[in-house]
Amino acid sequence: MFTLAEVASLNDIQPTYRILKPWWDVFMDYLAVVMLMVAIFAGTMQLTKDQVVCLPVLQSTINSKAQPVMSGKADFTTVETTTGQGEASSMRTVSFGSTPTVTPAVPLSRAATPQYQPTESGQELKKEQKDSAGRKTNLDFQQYVFINQMCYHVALPWYSKYFPYLVLIHTIILIVSSNFWFKYPKTCSKIEHFVSILGKCFESPWTTKALSETACEDSEENKQRLTGAQSLSKYVSTSSDEGSPSASTPMITKSGFKFSADKPMIEVPSVTILDKKDGEQAKALFEKVRKFRAHVEDSDLIYKLYVGQTVIKTVKFIFILCYTANFVNTISFEHICSPQVEHLIGYAQFECTHNMAYMLKKLLISYISLICVYGFICLYTLFWLFRIPLKEYSFEKVREESSFSDIPDVKNDFAFLLHMVDQYDQLYSKRFGVFLSEVSENKLREISLNHEWTFEKLRQHVSRNVQEKQELHLCMLSGVPDAVFDLTDLDVLKLELIPEAKIPAKISQMTNLQELHLYHCPVKVEQTAFSFLRDHLRCLHVNFTDVAEIPAWVYLLKNLRELYLIGNLNSENNKMIGLESLRELRHLKILHMKSNLTKIPPNITDVAPHLTKLVIDNDGTKLVVLNSLKKMINVVELELQNCELERIPHAIFSLSNLQELDLKSNSIRTIEEIISFQHLKRLTCLKLWHNKIVNIPPSITHIKNLESLYLSNNKLESLPAAVFSLQKLRCLDVSYNSITVIPVEIALLQNLQHFHITGNKVDVLPKQLFKCVKLRTLSLGQNCITSLPDKVGQLLQLTHLELKGNCLDRLPGTLKQCQLLRKGGLVVEDYLFDTLPLEVKEVLNQDTSIPFANGI
């Protein structure tokens, strides 16, 4: 026989699972243990003491007329057995307590009954009855044992014999049904993972810190409400920095901060200190929770399994109750047994007693009571399962009580597990919700970030750029360290790939900050920080992938001078960029857009009155519509690069104030429209490089004020004389073409200071070239030049001479007459430099400070 402990082990679950057992499951577990005890107690009693004791029913009749009375010695006899005093006593009690029925005389079996003797006188009969203690049956002990066992199986109802075993089986089924969802492999792994994560989240120091800071922030907010807060403008977000403002709100406010000239800044006190180890553990928990949510929310297997096992228990309860109630009345102390073994015993009917009847009946009533309670709890469980949608869980109450307003609602098995935990303790789900909040995760990252990036470490990363400005470049961090805003002498701040960048009010300390770069950083700013940027920021670079990454507050920087937008701004998203807000940029001078536009946004004319430079780099996308350019009448510099233009746009000819035009990297083949440039009286620089231009039309002479002409990387084979009629030309770049001859008319360009003809097919340098005595840069590399004339010494202002990649065998000694030329400005092969006389080398190796001081 198995023990109670062995059976109870079926109901044993890991202690950690208890947080998923609501009160009804716990109560049903206790009921199941009690039912187990009832089953084991009844089974033990039945195996040790259960028995049936039977006596034959004597069949006799008194027929004084027909036959003599056959009573003799077989009427009343005391039955003595060797099975024990208790059994014999029981038999005696039954014999004396029952009154046999008198029936017609039937002879006993020949094997067991002697021949009848004639009756004696009435006086002797009365004397014998008076002396005897019972009726004699003439049955021996083996016959009594036989009939007891026979009647135990024949007379007793089956439920009396198998009641303990049925209770045990039913109870085991109920126990298995209650805990099957903890054992089923597909649900067990998820539950174990959930309980493990839940316990770590509950005990994490970060949970305590986050909830404590929330309480502090709520206290501060209540104080702010009591004093009254002024409403912000429509462009200023009123949400706290833990929230996620919409794209239309350019900044955020933090209720814990108040920045002004009179009042100091209020900071939320830190209740607990989070060390680095705890921070790393909390980061790992955030990642685990994120992955677990993605895994569990996909299915509702746990929910269905729990509902299924509850339905099974309810059906089992109804089944047990229905058939058990019918057997209560069948359990009785006395039973009439007719085993049909008269040929062996001599008697046809026996009256039996079941000594366990009263006990079994009481146990059965107790069991029915327990199963009724169990069933009602099952019905309540079903009511709870279908009363509310358990496959949806809302953290609305947690969001209201804390500052983590972004905690998402969950569904399916994840939601069901949280509902089950709430029945144990709602504090678990509240603490668990902290790790579902992105705001909470960002706070953790912010704390870890500030621990790692101290003021001293940031100071080491500050460098000076080409403009000799102090610059700090931060890339791929979780946020902006607070210590950045203590670098008050910083001029340029670059933030790259920082998804949760926030600019607090402390930026007001950075009085030297005038340039800000945002590379894929949708930065949020507080109200005070925005006010500072609006008044002090002069240059802003924004790199983005999607237009939504452009912070809305960018269009409100009224003192901004330069704006660089680099990202996707195609025609389908033009409305999304919100260029209508550019009208607030009243001091914008330079607008640079590198994108894939098919047309110039019409709203760009909002900045036309004050815009002086417009740059559009279209990254190879063909720019078709340029009508908006006509309204940019005050533009001085215009660059249309990589726009796949095939001709010079006519809209350009309306820009009367245009001074510099750059059409780099297009597909322009002919420039016949160049004659229209005569209307652009102020045009001084024309850049047509990296195109497919084959020739230069004579009409170029009409651009009389042209000072710089860039025609490099085209398909020119010659230079027309019309080019050399541009008397004001100071820079001419025809590098990387197929030019073979430098015309002698080049001598007409007396103001020429920079001449680039690198990468052509020139083999001879005309002497007229060296009459351009103002030349400072002469690039003749990668040609077929065989000799450099001595007249090169006439170029007294020459500072840069490129000859590398030609067919020269020596250099003229007259180079020493070029007083401003030094070795660093002479680009030749080393062996050519070695052919120079020693005194020429010494002149070229001199310090540049002295010649420059004396020369110009």
Number of C-alpha atoms within 10 A of each C-alpha: 7 7 8 14 8 9 17 16 9 12 17 11 12 8 7 11 14 14 18 20 17 17 12 15 18 13 15 21 21 14 19 25 19 15 23 24 17 19 25 21 14 23 20 14 15 19 10 8 10 16 16 24 24 28 24 22 19 23 17 18 16 15 13 9 7 7 10 12 16 21 18 17 18 16 16 19 18 16 20 15 15 8 10 9 11 9 14 17 14 15 21 18 11 17 22 16 9 11 10 16 11 12 12 13 17 13 14 20 14 10 10 13 14 11 8 13 10 11 13 9 8 9 8 11 15 10 10 14 16 10 9 14 15 18 20 17 22 16 16 13 12 10 13 17 14 13 23 22 16 19 22 23 14 14 22 24 15 14 16 20 18 13 20 23 15 14 22 21 13 19 21 20 15 24 22 17 18 22 19 16 22 21 13 12 11 12 19 15 12 18 22 15 14 21 18 13 17 22 15 16 25 18 12 17 18 27 21 17 17 24 20 17 19 17 16 17 20 17 13 17 15 13 12 13 9 8 9 9 9 6 9 11 8 10 14 21 24 20 16 17 21 19 17 16 17 10 14 15 19 25 30 27 25 22 21 19 18 15 16 11 6 6 8 10 14 12 13 16 11 12 13 13 11 18 13 13 9 15 18 15 16 23 17 12 20 22 15 16 20 13 11 16 18 11 13 22 16 12 14 16 15 23 20 14 16 19 16 14 18 20 17 16 22 21 14 17 22 14 11 18 17 11 10 16 13 9 16 17 8 15 22 18 15 17 20 18 24 18 16 13 13 13 12 14 20 21 22 17 19 20 19 24 24 20 18 20 20 13 12 22 20 12 19 24 14 14 21 19 13 16 22 16 16 24 21 13 18 22 17 12 19 15 11 12 17 10 9 9 13 20 20 16 19 15 18 14 10 18 18 10 15 20 22 23 21 19 21 16 14 19 22 21 27 28 23 23 23 26 21 17 21 17 14 16 14 14 13 18 20 21 22 20 22 26 25 22 19 19 21 24 20 16 17 22 21 20 19 21 17 17 14 13 16 14 16 9 11 18 16 9 11 18 14 13 11 6 7 9 15 17 20 22 14 18 14 11 17 18 26 23 25 20 16 22 19 17 19 15 15 23 19 22 20 16 23 19 19 20 18 17 22 21 23 24 23 20 22 22 15 18 15 17 23 18 20 19 18 23 21 20 23 23 25 25 27 26 24 23 22 27 15 19 25 19 13 20 21 20 19 21 17 23 22 20 13 14 20 13 20 24 20 22 21 22 20 20 24 20 18 26 19 20 20 17 20 22 19 20 24 19 14 9 13 18 14 12 17 15 17 16 17 19 18 17 23 19 18 25 19 20 18 17 19 19 20 22 26 18 18 19 20 16 17 20 21 19 24 22 16 19 25 20 21 20 17 23 22 24 15 16 17 18 20 14 15 16 16 16 24 15 17 28 19 17 23 19 20 21 17 20 21 24 24 21 22 15 16 18 16 14 15 20 18 17 23 19 17 24 19 20 18 17 26 24 22 22 18 21 17 17 18 15 15 19 15 16 21 17 14 19 16 19 24 20 22 18 17 23 23 21 23 19 20 17 17 20 16 15 17 23 19 19 24 18 19 23 20 21 20 19 26 24 21 22 19 21 16 17 18 16 16 15 21 21 19 23 17 18 23 21 20 21 19 24 24 22 21 20 20 17 16 18 16 14 17 21 18 18 24 17 18 24 19 20 20 20 25 24 22 21 19 21 16 16 18 17 15 15 21 19 18 20 20 19 25 19 20 19 19 24 22 20 23 18 18 15 16 17 15 14 16 22 19 18 24 19 21 26 20 19 21 19 22 19 17 21 14 16 11 15 19 17 17 15 24 21 18 18 20 25 26 23 19 12 15 18 17 18 13 9 10 14 16 12 15 18 13 11 11 17 18 13 19 21 13 13 11 15 9 10 15 14 9 9 10 7
